[in-house]
Amino acid sequence: MTARVDLDAESVGRDLAALVLTIVELLRQLMERQAVRRVEAGELTEEQVERVGTTLMLLEDRMGQLRAQFGLAPEDLNLDLGPLGSLLPRD
């Protein structure tokens, strides 16, 4: 007997979008932390600080748009890793 998996194209698309956006959000948060460390260490010029800040704000805004497009809330991107806790830090 062959087992069948009943997949809904809409839910598969939403789940795939959630996975991709989770990875992008993880990278965005890592980049933000690195930028803050570099700013605090005085490694960036004022122009670089401004450019990084603008880029991170635009990326965060775009992430919000994409979450809305797929009907996802920010907490939908935080995967539960069981005993390890959640993937993304809770702010």
Buried (B, 14 or more C-beta within 10 A) or exposed (E): EEEEEEEEEEEEEBBEBBEEBBEBBBEBBEBBEEBEEBBEEEEBEEEEBEEBEEEBEEBEEEBEEBBEEBEBEEEBBBEEEEEEEEBBEEE
